[in-house]
Amino acid sequence: DDEPRRSPKDYIKLTDADAAFILGKGGKTKQKIARVSGAGLELPARSLTLEITGSDEERRLAKKYVECVMAQRVGDVVLDDRDSRFENDCTIVLVPSDCAGFVTGKNGAFL
């Protein structure tokens, strides 16, 4: 087999608002998702299709994290520690409501 192996890819179609939210300020959100998942994320300029490369597990994690970030744009995200999708790669920390500002920072700057 002389043909080079191509890395498997997954694609997520985005809206304009989702694309901006996934990129984050200066591309920081996209970089964080790539770092914690181990996957490669590409969102070409003027494209609304996010390309995800990596192993099956890296792509699975990246898709899950992208979906969580997109969900935050439209409302609260509630994670259940009994949900098997979050097994072994998610730590849930209960934060008292009067302390939430210390965790999230001004306008969510820390998260």
C-alpha positions as CSV (number, residue, x, y, z in Angstrom):
1,D,0.0,0.0,0.0
2,D,1.9,3.0,-1.3
3,E,-0.9,5.5,-0.6
4,P,-0.3,7.7,2.5
5,R,-2.7,7.2,5.4
6,R,-5.1,10.0,5.9
7,S,-5.9,11.1,9.4
8,P,-9.6,10.5,10.2
9,K,-11.6,13.7,10.3
10,D,-14.9,14.8,11.8
11,Y,-16.8,17.9,10.9
12,I,-19.2,20.1,12.9
13,K,-21.4,22.6,11.1
14,L,-21.6,25.9,12.9
15,T,-23.6,29.0,12.9
16,D,-21.9,32.4,12.7
17,A,-22.5,32.9,16.4
18,D,-21.2,29.4,17.3
19,A,-18.1,29.9,15.2
20,A,-17.3,33.1,17.0
21,F,-17.9,31.5,20.4
22,I,-15.8,28.4,19.6
23,L,-12.9,30.6,18.4
24,G,-13.1,32.9,21.4
25,K,-11.0,36.0,21.8
26,G,-7.8,35.6,19.8
27,G,-8.6,32.0,19.1
28,K,-8.1,31.1,22.8
29,T,-11.2,28.9,23.2
30,K,-10.4,26.8,20.2
31,Q,-6.8,26.4,21.5
32,K,-8.0,25.3,24.9
33,I,-10.3,22.7,23.4
34,A,-7.5,21.4,21.2
35,R,-5.1,21.3,24.2
36,V,-7.4,19.4,26.6
37,S,-8.8,17.0,23.9
38,G,-5.5,16.4,22.1
39,A,-7.3,16.8,18.8
40,G,-6.5,19.2,16.0
41,L,-9.2,21.9,15.3
42,E,-9.3,23.9,12.2
43,L,-11.9,26.6,11.3
44,P,-10.8,28.2,8.0
45,A,-11.5,31.9,7.5
46,R,-15.1,32.5,6.3
47,S,-16.0,28.8,6.9
48,L,-18.7,27.5,9.2
49,T,-17.4,24.0,9.2
50,L,-15.1,23.0,12.1
51,E,-12.6,20.2,11.1
52,I,-11.5,17.9,13.9
53,T,-8.5,15.5,13.5
54,G,-6.8,13.0,15.8
55,S,-7.4,9.6,17.2
56,D,-11.0,8.3,17.8
57,E,-10.8,9.3,21.4
58,E,-9.3,12.8,20.8
59,R,-12.0,13.5,18.2
60,R,-14.7,12.2,20.6
61,L,-13.5,14.5,23.4
62,A,-13.1,17.5,21.1
63,K,-16.7,17.1,19.8
64,K,-18.0,16.8,23.3
65,Y,-16.2,19.9,24.5
66,V,-17.3,21.9,21.4
67,E,-20.9,20.9,22.0
68,C,-20.6,22.0,25.7
69,V,-19.1,25.3,24.7
70,M,-21.8,25.9,22.1
71,A,-24.5,25.1,24.7
72,Q,-23.1,27.8,27.0
73,R,-23.8,30.4,24.4
74,V,-27.6,29.9,24.7
75,G,-28.1,29.0,28.3
76,D,-26.9,27.3,31.4
77,V,-25.1,24.0,31.0
78,V,-25.7,21.4,33.7
79,L,-23.4,18.4,33.9
80,D,-24.4,15.2,35.7
81,D,-21.5,13.2,37.1
82,R,-23.5,10.0,36.4
83,D,-23.5,10.8,32.7
84,S,-21.2,8.2,31.0
85,R,-20.2,10.8,28.4
86,F,-18.2,12.6,31.1
87,E,-16.7,9.5,32.7
88,N,-12.9,9.9,33.4
89,D,-12.5,13.3,31.8
90,C,-14.6,15.7,33.8
91,T,-14.4,17.0,37.3
92,I,-17.5,18.6,38.7
93,V,-17.0,21.1,41.4
94,L,-20.0,22.5,43.3
95,V,-19.5,26.3,43.8
96,P,-21.7,28.2,46.1
97,S,-23.7,30.9,44.3
98,D,-22.1,33.6,46.4
99,C,-18.7,32.5,45.2
100,A,-19.4,32.0,41.5
101,G,-18.0,35.4,40.6
102,F,-14.6,34.5,42.0
103,V,-14.6,31.4,39.8
104,T,-15.9,32.8,36.6
105,G,-14.4,36.3,36.8
106,K,-15.8,39.4,35.2
107,N,-18.1,38.4,32.3
108,G,-16.8,34.8,32.5
109,A,-13.2,35.9,31.8
110,F,-11.7,33.0,33.7
111,L,-13.8,30.2,32.2
